[in-house]
Amino acid sequence: MTTPQGPAATLSALVRDRKLGELNDASCRSALTAAGFVDTAEATGAVDQILAALGDDVDPVELLIGCAAAADPDRALFNAGRLLASPERPACPVAPADLARFLGASQHMSDLLVARPSLLAFLGRSFDPLTAPARYREAGAGEEAARALRLLQQEDLLGIAWADLIGDLDVEHTTWLISRLADAVIAGAAHGLGSARQFAVIALGKLGGSELNYSSDIDLLFVRPESATDQVSADAVARRLIELLGKQLPEGHLYRVDMRLRPEGSSGALTRRLASCLEYYGSLGRPWERQMLTKARLIVESEDGAAGQGFLDGTRAWILERGLDAGAIRQFKRLKEKTEAQHASPEARTDIKQAPGGIRDIETIVQFLGLQHAHNNPSLLASSTLHGLERLRVAGAIGSLEAARLRKAYRFFRRVENLLQVMHRVQTHRLPADRTVLAHLAGARDSKSFDMQLTEHRRRVRALLELHFTAAFELTEGPSAALIEHVLTDAPEGPRESTGTRQLSEAAADSTTDIDSEAEAERSLAEVGFTDPRRALGVLRRLAAPVSRFLPPSPRLVSALASVAPRLIERLSLGPDPDAALSRFERMTRGVGAREILYTQLALEPTLLDMLVDLASGSPYLSDLLVQEPEIFDPFIDALLTGVRGRRSRRQLLADAAHGGHVGDPWILLRDHKELEMLRIGVHDLRDAASTRETLADLSQVCIDVLRAAYDLVHQQAIRKHGPPESIRGMSARHRASMAVLALGKVGSLEANYASDADLIFVYSGDGDTDGDDTPNKVFFAQVAEEFMARLGGQRGGPRLYKIDTRLRPEGTKGPLVNSFKGWKAYYKDRAALFEYQALLKARVVAGDAELGQQVLADIRRLVRHFDIPEDLAARMRELREKIGEQAVGLDLKRSPGGLVDVEYLTQYLQLLHGRQNPSVLVPETPRALELLGDAELLPRHVADRLRDIYLWLRRVEMRLQIAMGLDRKEVPTDGKPLRDLALRLGYADTAEGDAGHLFLTDLDDARAEVRTRYDEWLSP
């Protein structure tokens, strides 16, 4: 039998000896100190209370052990003594350790249990939002409605808190349940007063967004139907409802009601008719009220069934109609600045809600982006912050990585906020000076770890706020909007009554700066980030002028540009190099036959404009494709709009072309498909609309599409020339011979980047000759492979598609280009080197005969599973790795220590080492292989996950480096403008913690150090 160790043994002995009277107070206090309690005098008294009062329903040892493990051991033990000493308490229905944790997490809930011991029986029960309305409706209808509602609310709040603190309830579900509880309470109270005859009840703020905390105020608004004209009676009922909810009784209060968000605020009528409300917003509504009304939600409808829903429909239409003009944005910014000034003290840094980078910043980002894009996508007006964030991500208004960071930060902040308020049910957002207990409850190792998480979340949120709010709205003020008006004024005169022109003119009229000279215009361009404002001014004018000097001036062109120019300048200013991006945008659109049609389309589909600007800002390489091949601009726009559907259509064209079903040059068709897909994938990549894993897979699939179609074209051409190749089986039977093309390396592992070569091997089925001119199969398939490679490399006068590398074939460059299946197997059985087995791990069939390819793959899996593992495998792989490292120049993402090769070699080492016993880990994709190694416990799960995440992040950096600075670029810049540009393209921003480049390099150094540590751990010399 195992003897208990540590605090458990100490507390077990304490209970035993104290019961027997063999442990005096001093010894008891000493034992409690050893178990982790601080106020041992009070703790000793609590122990005695517990031992004197307990029956058989609670094991005192388990209870004390639970107290010792609680976030606040002293609080847990003190509350346990008070509760369990009550003679009226029922039997405890939950585990003693869980009860102790609960009592140590919330003083309010503990006090509630002590005041009403009968509530102990409710612990462990969940709150049911479906049955709640009927229960509260009944409670609100009685003579003692105020007391009945409070007692019922205590029971349900206790159930939610238990599920939150002891169960596995996530923060979204917790706040949703607290909000549903408030809905039921309000509806029950309103029903008892008969308020529906007078008005509808609208929830705003956190309640409207279903994001209520344990001690939040509730923001309400009362709307009378048109048929209810007696304001005096309605206001009287409203005051009674507010009093019923907010009055402090011996049983406590229900909710503090805040009515200041109603029309005209505190000076406005308590209740207001629907038409009057809508008239107020239509004529006097302020920008912040649009923001506020995005969270409006109906709780109690009026008796006629129209006032509440009419209010929601009417205000939504008002929000969509007004949108965000320059004046509105200025007011929003001033309000944000004023709020931040009010919370600028050092003490305010402890505010989880208002401090920079806190909850309020996240809500600002989501609400303003929602309002900014809602005119074209009304679904973005979501009442819930997290729902709104997800809709913005899906709509492309915010990147996936940005959305993930905001979501994670929001959940962290709201969890902390809930923990702060559940402790005493006091409305607080301030972090305590001693955060030990809070850190424990929040799941952090200690207060230092908690503070580090808090700081990192705040840093990331603030950077995103500055990117999407502060910087994004700068161009709507003062000279920025007027600047465009100035540029367009120099263009030809003509009708200019488009929506965009009117908005532009209003913005200019509202400006405090009058731009009346070229020098002023240049200064304004400099203010918004252009380093060569004179040249930028010329580019803007070229955008408003016909492409050809032989064409007459076009007022329609000017008007069309006016509709997109403000957004164009705004988006350009967000990039790392606005000058170069503007120039690229102008050159990209120069090849369009009718620019005014394009501008009109971009005005109607602003997301499309954002995509083009992001392309011009993010990738000189990709945007130059459009400049060099202007004929693909229209198909490119179509590719962006049709997405996957368009890709499928083009792939069918490729298949038809291989069999002569397409009129025209099939190699031009292949080039167009590749370039269109590279552009489409690149745009989504730059906008973080696809994960790194998805982008790598898509780029690999483009390569595979081209390889498959190119092989089919060459193979069919060879058959027409020589006849079909055949093999002899048995004495005389002839069978069709074939060849399979297998990819290794990045294409084989579906991890190709924008500059990847295709590492290929060619395996044909067997010897024989062709049915036409008796060309030996070996010669026939060698000619097919040579022609295939020449065509892909552009050596036949056609487009250059991909560089093919065949050095990984048997015998390398000394061996034949193609191998028979039999000869291929013999080579790997007897002579293959270790690096060749590593290469086989990434094999994938990409072209040719799929059936033969699967046979080759099956043999590869068998070879790898039965790989004869040398005793010095780690040392040999490390030696190979070091040779690769010798090729590194500068900070090489791939070859330098801690780079991509380290992760690949560590993964391949474990695959080879354990592949025989665990064949499931033998997959080509490095991220998937790491996941499977973690699943099989061949690599600790947290290590596998971390290596996968770092690997994918390094791949993302690699792709940004290529499309921003050239496909041949392998080393990361370490200073100056190139470093800053790369960091900005990766989503970093200048903050108080440092400039974007410094923050990126810090993250990169940390990631590489972590990878190298893991590499050394597993492949140590």
N, C-alpha and C positions, 0 to 999 in steps of 0.2 A: 504493500500500500504506500502510495506517495504521500509524503508529509507536506502540508501546505507551506508555502514560502511567502516572504514579504509581508505587505500590509494585511493580506487575507489571514495569514497565520497569527499575526499580532492581534487583529480584531476578534478572531475566533477565540483566542485565549482570553482576551479582555472580557468578552461576553460570559464565557464559562466561569471565570474566576470572580467576576463582579456579581453574578447570580449567587454564587456560593458564599459571598461575603469575604472572600480571601484577597480582594484587591482594594487597597485603600485609595483615597482620592489622589494622592501624589503619584502613586504608581499608575493610576488610570490616566492622569494627565500626561504622564510620560509616554504611555502606550499610544495615546491619541496623537501626540506630537510625532511619534515615529510613523504613524499611519498617514500623516499629511495634514492634520487639523492645526489651526493656528490659535484660536481662542479656546484653549483646552478647558478653562474653568467652565465656560458656558456649555462646551461640548460634553463635559462630564455630567452636568445637570440634565442635558438632553438624553444622554444614554440611560440615565436612571429613569427618566420619564418613560422612555420606550420600554425598558425591561419591566417596569411596574405595570404598564398598561397593556402590553401585547398579549394576544391570544394565539391560537394555532394558525391564524390566517397569514401571519407575517413572520418570516424567519429573521430574527434580529441580526444574525451574522451577515446574511445576504444584504439586509438593509444597510448595515454599517459599511460593508464593502462598497455598495452602490454609492453611498454618501462620499466615501473617500475618493471614488472615481469621478464624482460629479464636477462640473465646471467650477462650482464654489462649494467645497466640502462643508465648511462651517455653516453656510446658509442652508444647505440640504439637511444637515443633522439637526439644526435648530428648528426648522420647519417640520421635520419628521417628528420631533419630540412634541411640538404643539399639537399637531394633527392626531397622532396616534394616541395621545393621552386623553382625547375627548371621549367621554363615556357614551356619546350619542352616535359615534361613527359606526357605519355598517362594515361588514367584512370587506377587506381590500381585494378587488378583482384583478389586480395586475401584479406583475413580478415586483418584488421588493426593490431590486436594483433599478428598475425603470421608474418606480415611484420616487426613489431618491434622486435620480437624475432630473426628473421633472421639478421636484421641490427646490433643487439647486439652480434651476434655470429661470424660474419666474416667481418673484416675490408676490406679485399680484395674484397669480393663480393659487399660490400657497395660502395667502390670506383669505381668498375666497373659499377654499376648502376648510380652513379652520373656522370661518364664520358660519359655513353651512356644511357640517360634516357629512350630511346625507349625499352631497355631491360626489363623495368618494366612489359611490356605486356607479357613477357615470364615466369614470376613467376607462379609457379603452374604447368607448363607443364613438362612432363617427357621426359627424353632422351630415344630415341628408338634406340637400337643397331642394329636392323634389317635394318632400312632405312639409318642409318648413312653412311655406305660405299659408297652408290650411291651419297649422298649429298656431301661428301668430295672429291669424285672422280671428280665431276663437279667443285667444288671450286678449286681443284688443277690443273685443266686443263686451267684455264683462264690466261689472261696476268698478272693480279695482284694476282697471286695465294697466295703469302705470306700474303697479307692483308686479302684476302677472307678466307683463312684457319683460321687465328687468330680470325676474327669476328665470324665465325661459331663456333669455339671452345668455345669462351666466352659464347655464347648462351647455348650450351650444358652443359658446366661446371656449369653454373648457375642453370640449371635444376637439375643436379645431386646434387649439394650442397643444393638446396631447399628440395629435397626429403630426403636427409640425415639429415639435421638439423631440418626440420619442419615435415616431414613425418615419417613413421615408418620403414625406410630402415635400415636393419641390416648391420653390418660392412663388411661381406663377399660380399653382393650385392653392396655396395657402391664401394669397391675396384675393383670389377668385372666390374662395369659400367665405372669407370675411366679408366680401362685398355682397355675396348672395344672402348672407345672414342679415346684413344691413337692409338689403332690399325687402326681405320678409318682415323685419321689424317695422320699417317705415310703412309698408303696405298694410300691415296689421293695424298699426296706430291710425293710419289715414282712414281705413275702413270703419273703425270704431267711431270715428268722428263724422263719418259721412262726407268726407272732403271731396269725393269724386263728383258729387253734385255741383261742386263749386269750381274745381280746378284740377288740372293734371299736374303730377309731380315729376319734374325733370331732374336727373342727377347730373352734376358737373364734376370737374376735378377728378380726384382719385376714385371716388365712387363711380363716376360716369365711366371711367376707364377700367372698372373692375379691378382696381389696384389698391384697395383700401388696406391700411395697416391696422394694428391692434388698437391704436389710440388716435386715428385720424379724425379730424373734423369732417363733416359731410357738407358739401356745397349743393344747395338745392335751389330750384327756381319753380315758381308756380304760374301756370298758364291757364287762364279762364277761357272756356269756350265762348263763341260769339253769342250764344243764347243766354249766358249768365251775365247779366248786366249789373247786378247788385254787388258793387265792390266792397261796401261796408261789411256785408255778411261774409263774403269770401275772405276778406282780410282777417275777420274775427276768427274764422275756422283755421286760417293759416297760423295765426298767433297761438291758438290752442295746440295745434300740431307741433309747432316749434317748442312750446313749453313742455308738452308731453314727452318729447324726445330728449330735451336737454336739462330738465329740472333735476336737481340733486335731491334724492330721497335716501332714506337709510339703506336701501338696496342699491344705491349708486345712481348713475345716470346712464342713459342709453347712448346718445351721441350729442356732441356739440354741433349745432347747426349754424352754418355760415351762409347768409343770404346776400352777401355783398357783390356777387357776380350777376345779379339780376340787372335788367336795363336801368341805367342811371344810378346804379349802385345803391348805397345806403339812403340816398335821398329819393329813390324811386319808389313807386307803389309796391306793396308787398305782393299783390297779385295783379296780373295784367292780362287783358284780353289778347287772344292770338293775333288778331289783325294789328293791334297796337304794338305788340312785340316785333312783328315783322316790319312794320313801318319804322319803328325805332332803328332797327339794324340797317334797313335800306337807306335811311337818311342820315343817321347819326352814329351808326356802328363804327367802332374803331378797330384798327388792325389786331390789337391784342385780343379783341372779342372773337375774331375769327379763329385765332389759336385756341382760345378757351372753349369755343363751341364744337371743336373737333371731338371733344370728349363727352358731348351731350348724349344722354341715354334716358329713355322713358322707363320710369318705375311704376307709376300709377296713372292710368289713362283716365280722362274725364268721363263722366257718365254717358256723354253723347258719342264717345269713341273717336273724337276728331281732334281735340285741342292738342294733345301731346304729340301725336304723329304728325299733325299739321305743322307744329312748331319745328320738329326735326326736319321734315321735308323742306319747309320754307327757309330755315337757316342754312341748310346744306346748299340749296340753290343760290342763296346769297353769297356764301363762301366761294362757290365755283364761279359765279358770275364776276365777282370782284377780283379774284386771284391775288397776285402779289405784284403790284406796280412799284415804281421807284419810291414813291412817297410812303407806301405801306412798309416797305423794307427799312427805310430810314427810321420810321417810328419803332419798328420791332427792335432794331439795333440799339436805339437810344434807351428803350425800356430794359434791354438786356444789360447795357452798360450801367444804368442806374441801379439795377438789382445787384450787380456785382460790386458796385461801389459801396452798397450798404452792407456787404459781407466781405469787406476787405481787411478786417482786423485779423491779427494773428490767431485769436480765439476762433474765428470763423473757419480756420483751416481744419478744425475738428468736426465741421458740419458735413455729414455724409451726403446731405442733399444739396446744399448751396455752394460748397467749396468748389473752386475750379476743377473741372474734370469729374464732378459728381453727378448725382441723379438729374439735377436740373439741366446740365449740359446735354445729357443724352436725350432728355425730353425735347429740348430745343432743336437738336439736330433732326429728330424724327418728325416733329410737328412742322418745322419750316420746310424740310424737303417734301413732306407730304403736301403742304399748301402750295409749294412752288410747282409741283408736277400734277396737282389734282385736276387742273383744267383739262388735261388730256387723259387722265386716268383717275376718275373719281374714287375708285376703290382704295386709293392711297390715304383717304381721310378715315383712318382707323382710330377708334377711341382708345384702344390699348396700345401702349408703347411698343411692346414686343411684337404684336400683330402688325402694327404700322411698320416696324423695322423689317420684318420679313417681306411685307408687300413691296417695300422700297427695293429690297434686294432682288426680288423676282422681276420687278419692273426695270431693273438696271439703273435705278437712281443712286444706288450705293453699291460698292463692291462687296463680294462675298466675304473677303477677309475683314473688311471694315465692319460689316454687319456682325460677323462672328465675334469680333473684339468688343463691339458695343453690347451685344447680347450677353456676353460673359461678364462684362463689367456691371451691367444693369442688374443681373441676377445676384451678383456679389453684393452690390450696394443695397438692394432691396432686402436681401437676407439679413444683412447687418442692421438695417433700419428696423425690421421686424423684431430682431433679438433685443435691440435697445428698448423697444416699446412694450414687448411682452413682459419684460422684467418687472415694471411697476405700472404698466398701462398709463404711462404719461407720454404726452406728445413731445418727443425729443428727437433730435437728429444729431446731437452732439456726442462725439466719442468720448468715453471716460479717459482720464489721465492714465489710469492703470487698466490696460486692455487685456489682462491675463484671462479673466473669465470670458470676455467677449471672444477672444481668439479661440479659446477652447470650444465654445458653442459654435463658432463659425467653421470649425474643422481645421484650423491652422495648428502647426506644431507648437508655436509659442507666439508671444506678442510681437517679436521681431519679424517672424515670418508673416504674420498678419499685416504689419505695417508695410512690408515689402510688397505684398500683393496689392494693398490699398494704393500705394504710390505708383505702381506700374499701371494699374487700371486708370488712375487719374491722368497719368501722363499720356496714355494712348487716347483716352476720351478727349482730352483737351486738344491734342493734335488734330483729331478729326473735326472737332468743333471749329478750330481755326481754318481748316481746309474747306469745310462745307458751309460754314455760316459766316465767319468773320471775313475771310478772303473772298468767298464767292459773291458776297453782296456789296463789295466795295465799289464795283463798277456801276452800280445803280445810283450813285450819289454824284452830286456836283458836276465837275467837268467831264466825267467819263461818259455819261449819257449824252451830254451836249457835244462831246467830241465827235461822235458818230454823225450827229446832225450837221456838224461843220463839214465833215468829209463829204457827206452826201449833197450838201448845198452846192459844192463845186461841180457836181455832176449835172447833166442836162436837166433843164426844167421840164415839168410835165405833171400829170395827175399823180398825187401822192396821198391818196386817201385810204390806203390799206390799213388794216388793224395795227400792223407793226409800226407804220409811220405815225399814226395817232399816238400810240404809246410812247414812241421815241420823242415826238414833239412835246408831249406832256412832261416827260422826264426832263427834257431840255429846258422847258419853261419853268420847271420847279427848281432848276439849278441856281445856285447862288453865284456861279462864275459865268461870265459872258465871254465865250471864245469868239474873238473877232479877228484873229490873225493866225497865220501859219505858225508863228513862234509859240503862241498859246497852245495850239493843237499839239505841237511837238512836245511841249512841256507836259501836257496832259497824258500823252502816250508814255512818256518817261515815268510819270507818277504811277501808272498802272503796271509797270514792269518791263516796258520795251527799252532795250539798251541802245538801239539805233532808231529813235523816233522818226527822223526824217525819212529813212528808207521804209519804215512801217507805214507812214502816212501815204507814201507812193503806192505801196501794195494795196492798201485799203481802197485807194482811188481806182486801181486797176480792177479790183473786184466789182466796182460799180460801173465799169466801162465795158463796151463790147470787146470780145477776145481779139477780133481782127480790126485793124485800123481802116479797112475798107468798108466796114459796116457802120451805119449811122448811129448816133446816140439813141439810147432806148430808155424812155421814162419808165416803161414796165420793168426793165431790169433794175433801175434805181429803186423803184417801189418794192420790188421783191426782196432786194438786199436789205432794205430798211426793216423788213419784218423779221430778219434773222440777225442783223448786225449786233444788237445789244447782247444777245446770248453768245454770239460768236466771240466778241471781245472778252466777255466774262469768262468763257471756257478757256480761251487762249491764255488768259492771265494766270490760270491755275497751274499751267505747265511749267517745266523747268526752263524752257527757252522760248518765250512767246514770239520773238522775232523770227526764229527759224521755223516755228510751227505755222505762223501766219504766211510766210513765204511758201511753205510746202502746201498749205491749204489752197493758196491761189494757183499754184502750178498744177495741183491735182485736179482742180475744177476747170482748168483751162481747156482740157480736152473734151469737155461736155459741149454738145452741139448748141444747146439753149440754156444758158446759165439761169435765166429767170425762172425756167421751169424747175430747175434743181432747187433754187432758193425757195420757191413756193412750196415744194415738197418738204424741204427742211423745216419751214415754218410750221407746216401741218404736222410734221413728225419730228419734234425737237430731239428725241432720243437718237434719231439718225444723224442729226447735226452733231450731237455729242460724240457719236461714234467716229465720225470723220475727223473732228478736232482731236479726239484722243489718239487717233491714228497719226495725224500730223505731228502731235506733240510727243507721242511716245516712241515712234519708230521711223527714223530716216530710211531704213532699209525697206520697210513695207510700203511707206508712202511713195517712195521712188518707183516701186513697181507700177503704181498707177500713173506716175508721170511718164515712165518709159513705154507703157502699154496703154495709152488712153482709150483704146477700143474696148478694154475690159471694165471701164468705169461703170457703165450702165449694168452689165452683168454682175458687177461687184455689189452695187446697190441692191439688185434683185437677190443676190446671195445673202446679204444681211437681213433682208425682209423675209425670205423664204426659209432660211436656216437649214434644218435637217432635211426638209422636204426637197429643197433645191439640190442638196448634195446627192440625195438618192436619184433624182432625175438625171444629173450629170453622170453618175456612175453607170446608169443604164445606157447612156450614150456611149460611154467608154466600152462597155461590153458589146454594143452593136458595132462599133467601129472595128473591133478586133476581128469580126466576122464579115466585114465588108458592107455593113448596113448603114454606113454614115457617109454622106457626100462631103468631100473636102479632105484636107490633110489631117489624118488622125493624130499625128504628132503635135500639131498645133492645138488640137482638142485636148490632148494630154497636158500640154503646157498650161492652157487656160484653166483646166480643172485644178491643177496644182496651185497656180497663182491665186485663183479665186478662193480656194480652201485655205491657203496660207494667210490670205488677207482676212477672211472671215474668222478664222481661229485667232489670228493676231489681235483683231479688234476685241473679241471677247476676253482674250487674255489680258490685254491692257486695261480693260474695264473691270477686271476681277469678276467677270460674269461666269467663269468656269474655273474649277479647281485646277491646281497644277497637274494633278493626276489625269484629269480629263483632257487638259491641253496636250500633255505628252502623248496620251493615247490617240487623240485626234490627229496630231502631226504624224504619228507612226502609221495611222490608217491611211492618210493621204499618200504616203510613200508606198504602202502596200497596194493601194488602188492603182497607182502608176506602174509599179513593177508588174502586177498581174496583167494589166492591159497591154503593156509594152511586150511582155513575153508572148502573150497570145498573138500579137501582131507579127512578131518575128518568126514565131513557130509556124504560123499558117503560111507565111511567105516561103519558108524553107520547104514545107511540104509541097507547095505548088511547084517548087523548083526541082526537088529530088524525089518526091513521092513520100508516103508515110514510112517511118522507120519501123522495122519489125524484128522480133527475136524468135529463135527456134527453141521450142521446148519439146523434149522427148526426141523421137526419131525424125518427125517431119512437121509437127504442128507449129504453125506460125502465129504469133500473137503481137499485137500492137505494142511497140516500145514507147517509152515516155521518159520525161525528165522532171524532177522536182527541184524547185529553187527554194533554199532555206536561208532565212536571215538570222544572223547572230547579232551580238552587240545591242545597240540601242533600239534598232528597229525590231529585232527579235524579242526584246523585253518590253516593247511598247513604250519606250522612254525616249523616242527620238525628239531632238530639239529642232530649231529652225535651220541649223547648219549641219545636221548629221549626215555622214556618208551612210551607204547601205553596205554592211558586211555580209557577203553572200557566199554560199557554196552550192555547187551544182552536182546532183547525183542522178545518173540515168539508170534505167531498170536493168539493162543487160546488153550484151553484144549481139550483133546481127547486122543487117543492112537495110537500105531503103527499098521500097517496092518499085521505085521508078528506075533509077540509074545505078542501083547497087552500091551506093555510098555507104561505107561502114558506119554503124551507129555512133562509134566514138568520134568520128570525123563530123558526122551530121550534127551531133549535139554540141561539139566544140564550136562549130560554125554558128549555131544558134546562140550559144553563150557569148561568143565574140561580137556578133552583130547586135545582140541585146545590150551589151555593155557600151558598144560604140554609139548606138542610138540614144541611150540614156545620157551619155556624155556629150552629145551634140557633135559627134565626129562625122556625121553624114550630111552636114549642112542644115540640120534641123535644130530645134531648141535644145539647150542643155537642161536636163531634168534632174538627174542625181549622179553624184560620183559614186562609182562602185568599187569596193575594196574586196579582193578575193584572197588576201594573204593568209586568211585563217583556214584555207583548204588544206587537205593532206599534203605534206611536204612543203607547204608554203609556196613561195614564188618558184621553187625548183620543181614542183610537182605539176601534173597535168591540170588544165583548167577545169575539166569535168572528170568525174570518177564513176565507174560502174558501182552499183550497190554492193556487189560482192567484193570488189577491190576496196571500197570505202570501209566496209566492216573489217576486212583483214588488216587494214592500216591501224584502225583504232584498237584492234585486239592486241597488236604486237608493238606498235611503235609510237603511239601518240604521247605527247608530252603533257605535263601537268597543266600548262596554260591552255592547251587545247581542250582538256576536260572542263576547265573553267568556262571556256567559250561555249561549249555545248550546253551548258546550263541555260543559255538564253536562246536556244534554237527555236525557230517558228517557221512553218511552211508559209510562203508568201506568193508563190506563183508556180505554174506548171501543173503537173498531175497531182491532185490532192490526195488520191488514194496511195500513190507511191510515197508521197511526202509523209503521210501518217505512218507508213511502214518504217521509214527512216527515223521518224520521231520516236516510235516505239523502241527501235534499236538503240537510239540515243539514251532513252530513259533506262534501258537495261544496262547499257555500258556505265552510266553514271552511278546507278544503284550498286553495281558490282565493282566499282572503282577500287583498285587495290591501294588502300590508304597507307602511304609511307609513314614511318614513325616520326619523321621530321617534317610532317606536312606544314605545320605552322612556320617553321624556319624557312622552308622552301618558298612558301607563299610570300613571306615577308621579304625575302631576297628579290622575288619578282616585283613586289611592290616598290622596293627601293630603287630599282632600275627605272621604273616609270617616274618616280619622284625626281630623278636626275634630269628629266626633260622639262621640269617646271621652270617657268620664267615669271618672276614677280609673284604676286599673290594669285596663284593659279587655282581656280575653284575645283578643278578636277584633280590635278596631280600633287598639289602642295599637301603637306601633312594636315590631317583633319578634313581633307576634301572628299569629293565624291568617291574617288577610288578606294579610300579607306573603308567607307561603308560597304562598297561592293565586295571588296576582298574579305571583309569580316563575314558578310552574308554568305559568300561562296564557300568560304572555309567551313562554316557550320553546315551548309548544304552537303558538301562532299563528305564531311565527317559523319553526319547522321543520316544521310540519304538512304542507306540500306535498311535501317530499322524504321525510318520515318519517311517513306517515299513521297508523302503528301507535301513535304517542304520543297520538292524539286520543281519549282515553278520559275518561269523566266523573269517575271516582274520583281524587281528588288523590293519595293514597298510591300507587295503581297507576301514575298518570301519572309520578310521580317515579321509580319503579322502571324504567319503560320509557325515560325520558329518560336514566337511567344506563346501561341496556343499550345504547342507541344512541350512547353516549359524547357526548351533547349536554350532559351535566352530569357532572362527575367522579363516579364510582361512590360514593366515600366521602361526597361532599357530598350526593348524592341519597339515600343510605341515612340519613344523619344528619338531613336535613330531614324525611324521612318519619317517622322515629322521634320527632322533636320535635313534628311536627304531630299525630301520634296521641296523644302525651302531653298536649299542650295540649287536645285534644279530651276526653281523660279528665278533666282538671282541670275543663273546662267542664261536663261532665255531673255530676261530683260537686258542683260549685257549685250547679247547678240543683236537683238532688234534695235537697240538704242545706239550702239557704238560699232556695229559691224559684225558680220557673221564669223569672221576669223578671229575676233577678239576672245582671248581666253583668260587674261589676267584682269583682276579687279583694280580699278584706279584707287589709289590710297590718299590722294589729296586733291585740292583745287576744284575747279568747276566740274571736271568729269566725274569725280566722286559724288559731288552734290547732285548732279543731274541724275546719276544712277539711283541715288537714295530717294530722290523725289519720285522717280518712276516706280519705285518699290513701295510707295505709300508713306515714306517717312516725311516728317515735317520739322521745321525749326521750333523748338520749345525752350522753356526756361532751363531744361536739363542739358541742352546742347543743340548744335546745328544738326540738320538732317544727316549729313555725311558722317559726323562723329557717332551719332546714335546707331546708324547702320553698321559702321565698322565695329562698334562695341558688340553688337549682336552677332556679327560674323565671327569675331574673335572668340566669343563665348561658345558659339556652336562648334567651331573647328576644334577648340580645346576639348570640348566634351566628346566629340567623335574620336579624337586621337587617344583620349584616356580609355575609351571603350576598346579601340583597336589594340592598344598596348596590353590591355587586360586579357584579351583573348588570343592575340598572336604575339605574345612576348617572346623575346629571343630564347 
